[in-house]
Amino acid sequence: MVLTPSDVPTTTVCIIGAGIGGSSVAHFLRKYYPNSTPFTKILIFEKNPVVGGRMATVTIGGHTFEAGASILHPKNLHAASYAKLLNLKVKQYSSKSPSLGIWDGNKLVFNSVNIATSSSSCCNIPLIDKLGFLATHVTRLFLRYGVRSFLKTKNLVDYAVERFSKYYEGGESRPVFETVDDMLKWAGLYHLTTTTLKDELLDAGSSPLFIDELVNVITRVNYGQSVRMSALAGTISIAGSSAAGVWSIKGGNWKIAAGLIKESNAVLRLNEEIDGVARVGDCYELKSTKGKRYKCDVVVVATPLDELNIRFTPPISPIPERKLQHTYATFVWGLLNHEYFGLKCESEVPEVLGTVEDPDLPFSCIAIIKEHNEKEFTYKIFSRQPMEDTLLDRMFSVRKETVRKNWAAYPQYHAPEVFAPFILDGRHLYYVNAFENAASTMETSAVAAENIARLILSRYFKAK
Ligand SMILES: Cc1cc2nc3c(=O)[nH]c(=O)nc-3n(C[C@H](O)[C@H](O)[C@H](O)COP(=O)(O)OP(=O)(O)OC[C@H]3O[C@@H](n4cnc5c(N)ncnc54)[C@H](O)[C@@H]3O)c2cc1C
């Protein structure tokens, strides 16, 4: 059924959160209903003074770096189409491989520093670098971990990427999903949320050493979690670390959200934190911490509810309890102290230093993100705990500037995962970030947002 603007009354869609999820809902509502501007008003509320959410940059030593979401996969087709639509400049990551070390708290159990001398891009080791590294240093890695482990892991990653690409199929062959479970089952990905990455890789025939060292490094870098996380999120994290052609937006990935909001002609209310969503007749009333009230026909929550204090009236059914993994991103302009890592000289320190899973280790990874000169670098550290000054003073022989960011970063992944509903109240209150239990990436947010936009169109406007 095709609706024309005169068929439907003026409608206000309110979106809470101006990250890639919220801005994508606005984009897809307009895209699938291009003539809706006259009768659909889209209001986006953002508690921060800037858009982008977990796509944010930091500036240190006069240079700007991604502090949160950094890397996009070459098969992230929504992100790629956004970049094209919005005319955003793209940065392709070099295929040059950084040297990699794996630290167990006492020693480097693996160090490629003697055979690789290139610069790394960031703590989110792009998978091109991760896997490019593997290709370059194939003999050494194959000797330690065995060829079979790499092949089996690649098969799993290829399977997940191929299955995920079903979400780009046209609307005629792709249903609108009312639940995350249905969405994952339809693509053939659900079973990967019922098992851990470790078990999935062991079943496939990868070696325990490979999983406990190399794969743990990747999951700790990308999600601050171990290989005991659910297999789907774990596989997606490996995919992001092993593909050739990873990329980002020049100047910051947050530009995607800014561009989509503008392009979709949405009204953006910055510094406006929503703390109440009340049902009033057939509509909703949003209340902000400024005491302002907004009448909405449809409400979209485009942020994780887990650490929020939004009061729903009447209360929504309890959603499955989910803890967020906090990741502390610490940026240091200085020089790492090689002695801290038991190394003889500075030149033995690898450009990317990952860690095995050990709760006592103070960080998950350290990577050089900029080389200023031989004695001065900018490093990005990810850790599960704050990096205290006393620790940093031991780890660094020179520390000129330090910038810290505490992220409520992504869900703590478990198998089996239990998903919150996309539709929170059985009416027109929607939740994009229910999908984050599958995996948390810019693209998965966009894919979930596209489904929410289709749900709104089919359920509210009945425009299937
Ligand atoms: C350290 C880190 C590294 C990452 N690396 C990558 C990567 O390399 N590649 C990748 O694809 N993904 C990466 N991710 C994941 C990615 O950032 C997220 O999956 C994605 O950005 C989530 O987008 P979102 O719009 O769903 O949520 P968010 O980006 O969190 O947006 C939600 C927005 O809602 C706002 N908000 C919250 N509550 C309210 C309220 N009550 N009222 C109004 N506004 C509110 C928030 O301020 C925020 O702006 C990383 C994440 C982190 C933290």
The ligand as a Gaussian input file, in Angstrom:
#p B3LYP/6-31G(d) Opt

LIG

0 1
 C       35.872000       2.686000      22.866000
 C       34.942000       2.223000      21.790000
 C       35.453000       1.738000      20.596000
 C       34.599000       1.321000      19.592000
 N       35.134000       0.939000      18.390000
 C       34.305000       0.702000      17.352000
 C       34.834000       0.535000      16.047000
 O       36.046000       0.601000      15.822000
 N       33.949000       0.288000      15.035000
 C       32.587000       0.254000      15.233000
 O       31.848000       0.064000      14.269000
 N       32.071000       0.441000      16.473000
 C       32.884000       0.672000      17.520000
 N       32.362000       0.911000      18.760000
 C       30.914000       0.723000      18.983000
 C       30.097000       1.923000      18.459000
 O       30.614000       3.103000      18.978000
 C       28.658000       1.810000      18.901000
 O       28.135000       0.528000      18.636000
 C       27.757000       2.802000      18.160000
 O       28.397000       4.039000      17.998000
 C       26.477000       2.955000      18.956000
 O       25.698000       3.976000      18.387000
 P       24.270000       4.333000      19.007000
 O       23.750000       5.483000      18.221000
 O       23.456000       3.108000      19.050000
 O       24.543000       4.758000      20.508000
 P       25.352000       6.012000      21.031000
 O       26.450000       6.356000      20.105000
 O       25.716000       5.711000      22.437000
 O       24.312000       7.201000      20.968000
 C       23.332000       7.402000      21.959000
 C       23.159000       8.902000      22.163000
 O       22.074000       9.097000      23.045000
 C       22.394000      10.157000      23.931000
 N       21.540000      10.001000      25.115000
 C       21.644000       9.038000      26.068000
 N       20.655000       9.194000      26.980000
 C       19.931000      10.260000      26.591000
 C       18.774000      10.927000      27.137000
 N       18.183000      10.491000      28.268000
 N       18.297000      12.013000      26.495000
 C       18.892000      12.466000      25.347000
 N       19.984000      11.880000      24.800000
 C       20.490000      10.789000      25.409000
 C       23.864000       9.950000      24.193000
 O       24.476000      11.142000      24.684000
 C       24.363000       9.560000      22.810000
 O       24.754000      10.676000      22.055000
 C       33.199000       1.348000      19.786000
 C       32.675000       1.833000      20.987000
 C       33.538000       2.280000      21.969000
 C       32.966000       2.838000      23.243000

